[in-house]
């Protein structure tokens, strides 16, 4: 039977017992203490009716307890559903209902959202898992407390925006989590000496698994920030002598802007890896960041559904060639295919289809979507690219109609549906346009209903009530009609051209 997440954590603890595992503000847990806390919380979850293959959700800002709950779920064989705290009550309610979560646990900051998203009988304060759990005891559980868990059973559901506007529920088992982290540990040479600083939301797989869980699986130290703030992150890098930091282009842009605006020079010579993913990293940002901080940013590519895919191997002394994303990650299988699914030669552009060490088990409750995204046993990424003669991969575009704002996905169909609920709107079309800070932002083109007036402010207010802040269009343009393609659908490429012309 494959190793389980909890079993692997116990193995790491056997080697690293008294070493610091997690830090959050003034709170610290060694690996010994982490195992005790995990056992306590597993007991509390069991007391709340959560056992093997039962799902529970957590809605909170970044905090140490979220990682403890991740491992407690693994110990029990339960299904863990972390929720992005920037979502609205409507979006959270959908996740709780769709996932079948027995309970939604929320922290105090998220209480207003939690109370709107779930009825009282399906909702609890996150504190009950930690205040009401059994007293601390031995790290080594008795035979009666050990749950036999199959690493191939359902373990983790991550919700991510889909091109249809309905969030996709991506299901993983424990084996995928362990294998994905092992590949990252190999590629980046992560060891027990590394200190990983995590300011990414733990409600996303990038923060939860790629950054935090991978660092702990390697026996290193993981420092969690409650949120991302450029000054706080730079200060935390120095204070903790961090060696690894993961971010999205927007984070690196904000750190650079903060340093430039305050004429700040920060010595980051102790850092080993600055890793960027979630959206394309511009050559201009990369060059300016290195000029200011003396450290290069490494591109990394993965999707929620498959990780890791491409990156730079830490053991390779040479930099990745300009324009390339990196080599295939350890254990990743990559094909580049044409529209018929046939392999094409190196240098030719096609769709990337991949199987990564961590590949989704399925889309939860959506068999049709699951079947549609696979070519054999490889996942259709929807991204276009090619492989050069040296084995480096290059990304050249996206097939999927997804907007990536600061590393967060926005489904145009979802935002369009909200805008069209306004009585003054006949039709809406949302596109992604370039933005220096976020990489891309949403912009809406709107056709008003005849004889009805509607303002951009009214539509902004409507969106603010219905979707997360990052999904709200940065601008609304009122137009008499939309350009249409040959099939009668809105030609969004033509809309992007129109937007560019409007910018002069």
N, C-alpha and C positions, 0 to 999 in steps of 0.2 A: 504494500500500500504506500502511495506517495507520502512524503513528509507533510504534516499539517503546519499551519501558521503558528499555532500555539506550541506545538512540539518543537518547532525550530526556534521559537523565542526561548523556550526552556534550555535548549542546547546552547544558545548564545549566552544566556545567563550563567550556565555552568562554567563558561570561560571568562565572563566579564562581570560576574556578580556584583562587586562593590563599585564598579565604574559607573559614571554618570550616563544615563540613557536619555532622559528627557529633561528639558528645562523650559519653563514658561514663566517669565517674570522672575519673581523671587522663589518660585516653587521648583524643586528639583526631585527627580526620582532616579535612583540607581537601578540597575537591572534587577537586583534582588527586590527592591521596593516596588518596581514595576510589576513583577510577577505577583507580589502580594496584592497590589491594587487590582490587577486583572482578576484574581481569584475572588476578591471581595465583590467586584462589580458583576462578575458572572453569577454569584450567589444572589445578588439583588435582582438581576434580570430574571433569574429562575423564579424568584418569589413573586415577580410580577407576571408570571405565566408565559415567559419567553424561554422556549427550549429549542431542541434540535429542529431546524428548518422553519422555525417561526421567524417572521420578519419584524424588525422594529426600526423606527426612524429617529434621527437626531437632527435638530435644527438649532444651530448655535454658531456664534462667532468662534474663531480659532481659540482653542484652549487645550490644555493637556488632557483633560478628561475624554476628549473625542478619540484620541489614540488609544487610551485605556479601553474604551468601549469597543473599538475595532478588534482588539485582541480578546476581549471577553466574548464577543460574538464568535470569534474563531474557536475559542475553547468549548463553547456550547454547541457549535455546529449550527448556530442561528444565521439568519440572513440580515446583513447590516445595510441600512439605507441612509447614508449621510445626505443632508440637503443643503444646498447653497443658500446662505442667509440673506442674499440680496433678492430672493424671489418674493413675490407678493403672496398674500394669503390664498388667493385663487390658485396660483401655481403650486403652492405647498399642499393645498387640499387635494389637488389632482394626484400628486405623488403619493400622499398617504393612502388615498383610496385605491389607486392603481396597484401599488406595491402590496396591498393587503396587510400593511403594518398593524400589528397587534396594538402597539402604542407609539405615539409621537412624544419624544422627550425634547424639551426646549429649555434654553437658559433664560435668565431674567430679561436680557436684552431683546429676545425674540418672543417674549410672552404675548404681546399684542397680536403678532402674526399667528402664533400657535393657537391662541384662543379663537381666532376666526377660522382657522384651517381645519380644526378637528373638534368634535364634541368632547365634553368633559370626561366621559368614560374612556376615551381613547387617547387621553393626553395626560402627561405628567411633567412636573418640573424635573430638569436634569439632576438637580441636587439630590433627589431621592435615591438615585443610584449610588451616591457616594456617602450621604449622611445616614441612610437607612440600611446600608449593607452590613454584613456580619463583621464582628470585630476582626482585626488583623490577626493572622495566624501564621503557621508555617508556610514557607514557599512551596514545599512539596506536598501536593494534595494527597489525601488518602485514596485508596482504591475506590471507595464509594463515591468520591467526588469526580472521578475521571470519566468524561463522556467519550465514547468511541466515535470518532468523527471520520468520515470519508472525505478526503481532499477533493474528490470529484463532485461533491454535492454543492448545491447553490450556496453562495456565501455573500456576494456583494452586488448591489444594484446601484448603478450610477445613472442619473438622468441627464440627458444632454439634448440640446435642440436638434430637431430634424428639419429637413427641407419642406415637410408638409405642415409644419407649425406645431405638430403634436410632439411633446418631449419623448425621446426614445429612452426606453429602460434597458440599459446594457447590463447583462448578467454575467458575472464571473464566478468561477469556483476558486477554492483555495490554491489548487495546483497552479492556476494561471497567475495568481498574485505572486506566489513564490518564484515561479519561473521567470516572470517579467523582471522582478527585482534582481534575481541572480544574473540575468543578462546585463542589466545596468551596472551591477557591481563589477562584472568582468570588463565591460567596455570602458568604464570610467575609473577602474582601479580603486574602488572605494574600500577602505580598511577601517579597522577599529580606531585608527588615529584621526579619522576625519570628523569634522564638526560641520553638520549641515544646518544652515539657517533656512527656516521655512516661513515665508510671509505669504505664500500662495494660500487661497482658501482651501481648507481641508474638506470642503464639500465637493471638490473636484478631484478627479483621479490624479492629476498632475501633482497636487499638493499632498494628498493622502498617501499615495503609493509610491510614485516616482521619486518624490523628495523624502517624505518622512519614513515610510515603511522600509524603503530600500536602505536608508541610513541605519536604521535599527537592525535590519537583517544582517548587515555587515558588522554589527557590533560597535558602531560609532556613536557619537553624541548628536542628538537632534534638538535644536533650539527653535521653539515655536513662537512666532509673533502673533499678537491678537489680530493684527491687520497689517496691510502694507501702507507705509508712509515713508517717503524717500529719506528723510532725516533719520527716522527711527531705524530703518534698515541699515543705513550706513553706520550709525552708531553701534548697532548690534553686531555688525560684522567685526568691528574693531574690538568691542568689549568681550566678545566670545572667541576671538581669534578664529573665526569661521574659515573653513577651507573650501566649502561648496555652497553655492547659492543658485537656486532655480528661479527663473522669472519669465515673464512674457515681455515682448518689446516695449509695451507701454510702461512697465516698471523701470526698465533700464533708461527709457527716455526721461521719466520723471526724476530719477536719481541724477542723471546728467544735467538736466535743467536746474535742479536744486543746487548742485555744486557750482554750476556756471553763474547762476544768479547771485550766489553768496560768495563767489570767488573762493570756493572751498577746495582744498587739496587733501585727499584722504589716501593714506598709504595702505594699499591693499596687497602688498607684496606677499603677505602670508597666505593669500587665497590661492587655491589650486585650480578650481573650476568655477566659471561663471557660465551657466547653462541657460539658453533661451529657446523657448518653444511656444506653441500656441498660435503663432501667426508669423508671416515672413519677417525676417530681420534685415533691415536695409543696410547696404554697404556704408551709407553715410553715417548712420547711428553707430555702427560697429567701429568705424574709424574715429569718430569723435569721442566715443567712450574710452577707447584705448589711449587716445591722446591725453585725456583728462586724468584717467586713473592708472594708466600703465598696465592694464590687464585686458586681454582679448576676451571677447564673448564667443562661446561655442554654440553653434546652431545644433538643435536636436529636433528630430521629427518623430511624432507618434500621433495616433488618434486615440480617443477614448477606447475604441473597440480593439485596437491592436497596439501593443507597445513591448519593447522599443523597436523602432524600425531603422532609422538612420542616426548617425552621430559621429563624433570624432573619438577615436580610441586614445585614451590618455597615454598609453605606452608608445604611441607613434610620435616621434619628435617633430615631424613636419606638419605645418598647418594645412588645413583643408583648402584646396584650390578655390580661388575667388569664384563665387557663383554656385558652388557645390554645397550640399547639405551634409555630406559625410559618406561613410561606408555603411553597408548593411550591419546591423547590430548582431551580436553573437546569437546564433539560433534562428535568426530571421530568414525566411524564404521569400525572395522577391522575384516577381515577373513583371515585365512591361509588355502590354498587349495592345493590339489594335481594336477597333470597334467590334470585331467578330470574335475576340478572345484569343487571337493567335499571337504567339510571341513575335516580337520585332527585334531587329538588330541593335547592337550598341550604337548610340548616337541618334537613333530615331526616337521621336516623341510618341508616347502612348500613355495609357492609363496604368498606374501602379496598382498591382494586386499583390497582396502580401499575406503571409502567415507569420506572426510574431510569437515569441515565447509566451506572451500573455495575449490570447485572442479570446474575444467574447465567446461565451458558451451559447448564447442566443439573445435575441431581443425578447424580453419578458412579455408574455401574452401577445406576441405578434409573430406567428409562424411565417406568414407571407413575407414580411419584411426580412426576416432571417434568411429565408430561401433566396430572396432577391439580391442580397449583398454578397453572396458567395459565388465564386467561380471555382468549382470543385471544392477544395478545402481552403482556398485563399480568399481573403476579404478584398472586395472592390473598394478602394479608397476614394474614388471620385477625383483623385488628383492626377495631374498630367506631369510627365517628366521623362528623363532619359538617363542612361548610364554611360559615362565616358569610358575611354579605352583603359584608364587607370583604375576602374572599378568604383569611382565616385559617382554619387547620384545627384541629379539636378532637378529641382521642381520648377515647372514653367506655367502652371495655371491650375484652375479648379473646374471640375465638371459640375459639382454640386452648387446649388444656388444658396450658399450660406455666407453670411456676413460675419467676419471675425473682428470684433471690437476689443482690443486690449487682451486678446487671448480667449475671450468669451464668445460663444456662438450665438448668432441671432438668426432665427428663421424668418425670412421676409413674410411668409404666408401667415404666421402668427400675428405679426404687427399689423399687416394689412387687414386681417379679420377684425381686430380691435377698432381700427380707424373707421372701418365701414359700418360699425354699429351706430355711429353718429348719424342722426336724422338728416344732417346737412350734407352727407357724403354719398355720392353716387358710386364712386369707385376709387381704389387706392392702389398704388404700386410702390413698393419699397425696394431701394437698391443700396448697395454699399459703395461708398466713395472714399478716396484716399484721405487720410488725416495724419498729420505729423505726430501727434501725441499718441493716438490709439491705433494707428496703422490703417484702420478703416472705421467708418461710422455709418449709421443708417440715415438715409434721406428719403422722405416720402413725397411722391407726386400724387396730387389729389384732384379729382373732378368733383365739383360741387353739384348738388341737386339743383335743378332749375328753380329759381325763385327763393332759394334758401341761402342765407349767409352763414358762413362758418369761418372761424379764425384759427390761425396756427396755435394761439394760446389755448383755445377750447380743446383742440385735438391733443395738445401736449398734456393738458389736465386729464383727459380721458385715458390716454396711454399710461399716465402715472398711476392711475387707479387700478389698471388691469395688468400691467407687465412690469418687470424689473426695470430699474432706472437705466441700466446700460442698453436696454432694447428700445428706448424712446428715440425717435428720429431727431437728429440734430437740427433738421430744418424741414419745413413743409413748403412745397411749391404747388400753387393752384394753377391748373392748366385746363384748357377746354377739351382736350382729348389725349389719348395715348397712342404712340406709334405701335402698330400691330405687325406681327410676323405672318408668314404664309399660312399658318394654322389658325390664325385669328387670336392668338395669345399675345399678351403685351410683350413687345420687344424691349427687354430690359437693357440690352446692349445699346440700342438706339437711345434709350433714356439716359444712359451714362454719357453718351456723346452729347446729348442735349444739356446735361448738367455741366459738362466740361466747357461747352460754349457759353453757358451762363456765367462761368467764372472769368471769362474774358481771356 
